[in-house]
Amino acid sequence: MATSNDLLIKQRSVIMFLAAEGCSAENIHARMKTVYGEMCISDCAVCKWVRIFKGEDPRKTILRDRKRSGGPLSASDTAHREKVDCMIRANRRVKQKEIADEVGISKEPVHHIVTTVLGYRKVSARWVPRQLTVEMKAQRKDICTQLLKRYNAEGEAFLQRILTGHES
């Protein structure tokens, strides 16, 4: 069974051949759709490749995708996520560069893990979760339950002992 990359290369070969014969992009796409069905590349992609093939010498055309630069896709795997989360929980003021140096990945994947995957944001030089985690919700519920029990037991005297301050 051919891989999707092999299928793309075959379809590009067909486009190159039919473009060399002078067929229009619409005609090429219609003919390919009858042969490949749902596996056919889009009409926009056919137009793009027709433009490329008509502007180049067919003997010098490369059908394969060029190698792309960039780090491995595993930079945001579970191990890295857990290590980054552990570092942030230990020190909310940790910098992304420090995390990158400690974990051994570049700053861009660290930023992605911290902001998108873990959902933190910077507030006053501290990493703060954007939304409450399950543990935080459970902790708040426990504290509220304890306070309610104390209020039910002590009444207004309990409320009189609560100090409030200016919150900003």
C-alpha positions as CSV (number, residue, x, y, z in Angstrom):
1,M,0.0,0.0,0.0
2,A,1.4,3.4,-1.0
3,T,1.9,6.0,1.6
4,S,0.3,9.5,1.3
5,N,3.7,10.9,0.4
6,D,4.1,8.4,-2.5
7,L,0.6,9.2,-3.6
8,L,1.4,13.0,-3.7
9,I,4.5,12.3,-5.8
10,K,2.5,10.2,-8.2
11,Q,-0.2,12.9,-8.5
12,R,2.5,15.6,-9.0
13,S,4.0,13.4,-11.8
14,V,0.6,13.3,-13.5
15,I,0.3,17.1,-13.2
16,M,3.7,17.6,-14.6
17,F,3.0,15.3,-17.6
18,L,-0.4,16.8,-18.4
19,A,0.9,20.4,-17.9
20,A,3.7,19.6,-20.4
21,E,1.0,18.5,-22.9
22,G,-0.7,21.9,-22.4
23,C,-3.8,20.9,-20.4
24,S,-5.4,23.5,-18.2
25,A,-5.3,23.1,-14.4
26,E,-9.1,22.7,-14.3
27,N,-8.9,19.9,-16.9
28,I,-6.1,18.2,-15.0
29,H,-8.0,18.3,-11.7
30,A,-11.1,16.9,-13.3
31,R,-9.2,14.0,-14.9
32,M,-7.4,13.3,-11.7
33,K,-10.6,13.4,-9.7
34,T,-12.0,10.6,-11.8
35,V,-9.0,8.4,-11.2
36,Y,-8.0,9.2,-7.6
37,G,-11.5,10.1,-6.2
38,E,-11.4,11.3,-2.6
39,M,-7.6,10.9,-2.5
40,C,-7.1,13.6,-5.2
41,I,-5.3,16.7,-4.2
42,S,-7.3,20.0,-4.2
43,D,-7.8,22.1,-7.2
44,C,-5.7,24.9,-5.6
45,A,-2.8,22.5,-5.2
46,V,-3.2,21.4,-8.9
47,C,-3.1,25.1,-10.0
48,K,0.0,25.7,-7.9
49,W,1.9,22.7,-9.3
50,V,0.8,23.6,-12.9
51,R,2.3,27.1,-12.4
52,I,5.5,25.6,-11.0
53,F,5.8,23.0,-13.8
54,K,5.1,25.4,-16.6
55,G,7.8,27.8,-15.3
56,E,10.5,25.3,-15.0
57,D,12.6,22.9,-17.1
58,P,10.9,19.5,-16.6
59,R,14.3,17.8,-16.5
60,K,15.2,19.9,-13.4
61,T,11.9,19.6,-11.6
62,I,11.9,17.9,-8.2
63,L,8.6,16.2,-7.2
64,R,9.5,15.5,-3.6
65,D,9.0,18.1,-0.9
66,R,12.2,19.8,0.2
67,K,13.6,19.1,3.7
68,R,12.3,21.5,6.3
69,S,14.3,22.9,9.1
70,G,13.1,22.9,12.6
71,G,13.3,21.0,15.8
72,P,11.7,17.6,16.5
73,L,8.0,17.4,17.0
74,S,8.6,15.7,20.3
75,A,9.6,18.9,22.1
76,S,6.1,19.1,23.7
77,D,5.8,15.5,24.6
78,T,4.5,14.4,28.0
79,A,8.0,14.2,29.7
80,H,8.8,17.8,28.7
81,R,5.3,19.0,29.7
82,E,5.6,17.4,33.1
83,K,9.1,18.8,33.7
84,V,8.1,22.3,32.7
85,D,5.0,22.2,34.8
86,C,7.0,20.9,37.8
87,M,9.5,23.8,37.4
88,I,6.8,26.4,37.2
89,R,5.0,25.0,40.3
90,A,8.3,25.0,42.2
91,N,9.2,28.6,41.2
92,R,6.4,30.8,39.7
93,R,9.0,33.4,38.8
94,V,11.1,31.1,36.7
95,K,12.1,32.5,33.2
96,Q,11.4,30.7,30.0
97,K,15.1,30.8,29.2
98,E,15.9,29.0,32.5
99,I,13.3,26.4,31.7
100,A,14.7,25.9,28.2
101,D,18.2,25.5,29.6
102,E,17.1,23.0,32.3
103,V,14.8,20.9,30.0
104,G,17.1,21.0,27.0
105,I,14.8,22.4,24.4
106,S,14.7,25.9,22.7
107,K,12.6,28.8,24.0
108,E,9.9,28.6,21.3
109,P,8.7,25.1,22.4
110,V,8.9,26.1,26.0
111,H,6.7,29.1,25.3
112,H,4.2,26.9,23.5
113,I,4.1,24.4,26.3
114,V,3.8,27.1,29.0
115,T,1.1,29.2,27.3
116,T,-0.9,26.8,25.1
117,V,-0.5,23.3,26.5
118,L,-0.3,24.2,30.3
119,G,-2.4,27.3,30.0
120,Y,-0.2,29.7,32.1
121,R,0.2,33.4,31.6
122,K,2.5,36.0,33.2
123,V,1.0,38.2,35.9
124,S,3.4,40.5,37.8
125,A,6.4,38.4,36.8
126,R,4.8,35.2,37.9
127,W,3.4,32.3,36.0
128,V,-0.3,32.0,36.9
129,P,-2.7,29.3,35.5
130,R,-5.3,30.8,33.2
131,Q,-8.0,28.6,34.7
132,L,-8.4,26.7,37.9
133,T,-7.1,23.2,37.8
134,V,-9.1,20.3,39.2
135,E,-6.9,20.3,42.3
136,M,-7.4,24.1,42.8
137,K,-11.2,23.7,42.5
138,A,-11.2,20.9,45.1
139,Q,-9.0,22.9,47.4
140,R,-11.3,25.9,47.2
141,K,-14.4,23.7,47.8
142,D,-12.8,22.2,50.9
143,I,-11.9,25.6,52.3
144,C,-15.4,27.0,51.6
145,T,-16.9,23.9,53.3
146,Q,-14.7,24.4,56.4
147,L,-15.6,28.1,56.6
148,L,-19.4,27.3,56.2
149,K,-19.2,24.8,59.0
150,R,-17.5,27.3,61.3
151,Y,-20.1,29.9,60.4
152,N,-22.9,27.5,61.2
153,A,-21.3,26.6,64.5
154,E,-20.2,30.0,65.7
155,G,-22.7,32.3,63.9
156,E,-22.2,36.1,63.7
157,A,-19.2,35.9,66.1
158,F,-17.2,34.1,63.3
159,L,-18.0,36.9,60.8
160,Q,-16.9,39.6,63.2
161,R,-13.4,38.1,63.4
162,I,-12.8,38.2,59.7
163,L,-10.5,41.0,58.7
164,T,-10.8,42.5,55.2
165,G,-8.2,44.6,53.4
166,H,-7.9,46.6,50.3
167,E,-7.7,44.3,47.3
168,S,-6.3,45.6,44.0
